[in-house]
Amino acid sequence: MLQPRSAYLHIPFCHRRCFYCDFAVVPLGDHADGAHSGSIAEYLKWIETEIERSGGGPPLSTVYLGGGTPSLLTPAQVGTLLTALACRFGLAPGAEISLELDPASFDQGRLAGYLAAGINRVSLGGQSFDDAVLVRLGRRHRRGDLLEAAGWLRQAHRAGGLRSWSLDLIQGLPEQTLAHWGDQLNQALALCPPHLSIYDLTIEPGTVFERLQARGQLPLPEPDLGADLMELSAERLRAAGYGHYEISNYALPGHASRHNRVYWSGAGWWGFGLGATSAPFGRRLARPRTRETYAAWLGERLAPAKPLIELDPTAALPLPFDERVLVGLRRREGINMAELAAEHGLGPGELDLLRELCGPFITRGLLGIEGPRWRLSDPEGLALSNAVLRELLAWWEQRVAAAAPANP
Amino acid sequence: MTDVPVSRIRNFCIIAHIDHGKSTLADRLLQATGTVAARDMQAQFLDNMELERERGITIKLQAARMEYTAADGETYILNLIDTPGHVDFSYEVSRSLQACEGALLVVDASQGVEAQTLANVYLAMGNDLEIIPVLNKIDLPGADPARISEEIESIIGLDTSNAIPCSAKTGLGIPEILQAVVERVPPPPDRVNEPLRALIFDSYYDAYRGVIVYFRVISGRIARKDKVLLMASGKTIELDEVGVMAPDQRQVESLHAGEVGYLAASIKAVADARVGDTITLLADPAEAPLPGYAEAKPMVFCGLFPTDADQYPDLREALDRLQLSDAALKYEPETSSAMGFGFRCGFLGLLHMEIVQERLEREYDLDLIVTAPSVIYQVNMVDGSTLMVDNPATLPDPQQRESIEEPYVKLEIYTPNTYNGALMELCQERRGEFIDMKFITPERVTLHYEMPLAEVVTDFFDQMKSRTKGYASMEYSLIGYRKNELVRLDVLINAEKADPLTTIVHRDKAYNVGKGLVEKLKELIPRQQFKIPIQASIGSRIIASESISAIRKDVLAKCYGGDISRKKKLLKKQAKGKKRMKAMGKVDVPQEAFMAVLKLNQ
């Protein structure tokens, strides 16, 4: 089993919590900044300690600083974190080092600082070009901030300091029409981002949007319009030269996110910070989601003089079959079922059974099987991927249950 | 404890409408006589099925023996026999009344007399029971005992000058009630020296001891080790145990005329010791059984199918076991091309059906599809034969039938007169024939209709309650069969006939029902990956159709490292939901859809 070559760092701090957001975040108010926040400084100590006391491993080829709003950190603070990783693991030559930035939380000087500290890819949380929508989402930035930030990124990209950048947008917003969304896509394409992530608005438990929805005050698009919006995105972006390489991700050639592809490939990764999940050697670990619980978790593990998380690479497990299928089928290239079957001990008879189970999807053109490769069609198969996944997950669950020793 | 002379025994029951406080009153009586110590008191001691507690109604009756020292200084045995408070179980009520000499008529002092109460009071009066009116909830601000007393007098014709005001909640009036039971309820007739006749008024199944039978000794004496004959079933048994409910079962050597007790004799199923049967001694049998025995007849039928075909054997076993404790439950295997293997089951009424369904799901962990309830139709065939049809899908084709007859009931509704109009409209919609309307007080009326039972067993009760803000109450009894212009309405899902959705309706209503049904199904069946036509037909003629368009988007927006476990859980949960649906051909149909015909007005 290969050693993980990727690391995710969670920076939970935000100015405010957006109305759709259920991430592990710590809102600090509109004037917070890493330069003078005791909370941020304290947290950075913890996460550095976690990195220093981890088991270590070979040099990292991708690093992702996500949040939260990591752009609340100063370039120096980002630099310290990258140094901690470089000391413990090393950074491979040409490593992709991404940072999430929110419009209105940084300026051109700060961007230059991040790049100098080692960042070479940026993901910009634009979400929408419509001020009314941004207000409704509970975002702090406005269209002008987004255009300005994108301008700096384009400039840095042209100058060569920034290798690639991505723009995040949300589709399926309350009261959205096809025409409105088409206009949003045009505005996005006008900025020529090398990479676009387009997420369908999902109403998560505990969010402001969930409460609004419960009260009937969130007029989301009808399901068919939702499908139209999705198809429009795929169509427009394909025409503009973007590859639809994952359900919600589009990239110009050579600009797919290497870090995110790790999650979908089934390979392992390290994770640091509160709320972060790591999955080295097939062992998934989700860290506590608040500062208090994370600090306590960390404190418990620091006391004995041994590595924070004991891992034995020789006892590595593959990620479970159902998870591999769940993430793998999100990709344009799908999954290599023969390889997966071999890895998880599926017999040839079981493969035939799976193929039979998925027969209706194949007939309807949602799923294609070419040799060992299983792949969902674009756009129909991807749009209805849950139906295929439910079938495969249920089959696997039953198989696992049947294999488990009967309860006494 | 069984040496007590017959003159110091009192057997009584409580007649009350749901929510009028019967169970609370029973609890207070047990407490006041020291039968149950306050600390052992679980609220509502007599209702000991989980389901009864939740619904606050009595389904299975129980009994309790209390010792009470009256004003004259003598100790009396008071046997309280509980009666079920629902129309589905009126036969059981009549048997438990037969075991008593008196009844407490409990009426909520703010609500007044309700239909079910009235039906039971009339039954009690017919059995010559001494009736003691009790005005409960006297402590509530809305209580109006004078008005309610007047109502009782004018409706029932009962002297209420000595009605007892009480609050079961606070304990007010409890000593007066106990004293009144001693003074006003007559002791049982002394028939100790006659041959044994004991009336079975309830039984339940105990996994270890077999059926436990509750009985009242009418004459003679019954003792442990006696060999007895059950006169209706013809079974002979040797008694392992005889005892009293105090209120926990306590064994005694023997019980004599006038007493109430239980027996155990390794009886395998309650069907072998049915309610209403007479117990007599094998060696010295009584000449004739006690009057009034009848076998419970199912009135309402439905199909029960396991969602997962693999659970069929489990369902059969569960039904077999339920029948051990529920003699009224009838079932036979049913096979449907659409649904696979299942059972056609007969019930006393809708509540009974719901109870059985819930017990199957709760106690036996089965996922069930229950089809809409149907009544039993009499089909007169062209060839002169008659056929009883309890499953609409098996109704013969029109060219083979001469006519169809359906069961009718006499329906009585008690309501504040402000709701007259709404109720008459409802009855009209349900093909009711108006018989008469009587003002029982200036504010309350009784409406009398004759109506097809089929119209009552759908959502009539719920509709009545919702149109009267819960104030109306009803009571019905079967009056016979009548010929009507009835047709079979079939439903086709994705061009395949869906047997379990077939209904029998009046020709004049067929179009509206068909249209409503396909619309409701469109709402209840989730969109799937292909378009699904839904049609209603009479014979080969399509009278209504709708279609469910294909779903186009069913996808997880985001899935990164931290999301995977959560998204996996979500999909698995959805997969389980899908498994709970019944696959009819290629279409997954949720359980609610099979009851669509009951939801046309919602």
Chai-1 contact restraints between the chains, C-beta under 6 A:
chainA,res_idxA,chainB,res_idxB,connection_type,confidence,min_distance_angstrom,max_distance_angstrom,comment,restraint_id
A,Y8,B,G561,contact,1.0,0.0,6.0,A-B,restraint_1
A,Y199,B,A557,contact,1.0,0.0,6.0,A-B,restraint_2
A,Y199,B,K558,contact,1.0,0.0,6.0,A-B,restraint_3
A,D200,B,A557,contact,1.0,0.0,6.0,A-B,restraint_4
A,T202,B,A557,contact,1.0,0.0,6.0,A-B,restraint_5
A,G226,B,K553,contact,1.0,0.0,6.0,A-B,restraint_6
A,A227,B,R552,contact,1.0,0.0,6.0,A-B,restraint_7
A,A227,B,K553,contact,1.0,0.0,6.0,A-B,restraint_8
A,S248,B,A557,contact,1.0,0.0,6.0,A-B,restraint_9
A,Y263,B,Y560,contact,1.0,0.0,6.0,A-B,restraint_10
A,Y263,B,G561,contact,1.0,0.0,6.0,A-B,restraint_11
A,T277,B,G561,contact,1.0,0.0,6.0,A-B,restraint_12
A,T277,B,G562,contact,1.0,0.0,6.0,A-B,restraint_13
A,E323,B,I564,contact,1.0,0.0,6.0,A-B,restraint_14
A,L326,B,K568,contact,1.0,0.0,6.0,A-B,restraint_15
A,A383,B,K553,contact,1.0,0.0,6.0,A-B,restraint_16
A,A383,B,V555,contact,1.0,0.0,6.0,A-B,restraint_17
A,L384,B,D554,contact,1.0,0.0,6.0,A-B,restraint_18
A,S385,B,V555,contact,1.0,0.0,6.0,A-B,restraint_19
A,N386,B,D554,contact,1.0,0.0,6.0,A-B,restraint_20
A,N386,B,V555,contact,1.0,0.0,6.0,A-B,restraint_21
A,A387,B,D554,contact,1.0,0.0,6.0,A-B,restraint_22
A,L389,B,L571,contact,1.0,0.0,6.0,A-B,restraint_23
A,R390,B,L571,contact,1.0,0.0,6.0,A-B,restraint_24
A,R390,B,Q574,contact,1.0,0.0,6.0,A-B,restraint_25
A,R390,B,A575,contact,1.0,0.0,6.0,A-B,restraint_26
A,L393,B,L571,contact,1.0,0.0,6.0,A-B,restraint_27
A,L393,B,K572,contact,1.0,0.0,6.0,A-B,restraint_28
A,L393,B,A575,contact,1.0,0.0,6.0,A-B,restraint_29
A,A394,B,A575,contact,1.0,0.0,6.0,A-B,restraint_30
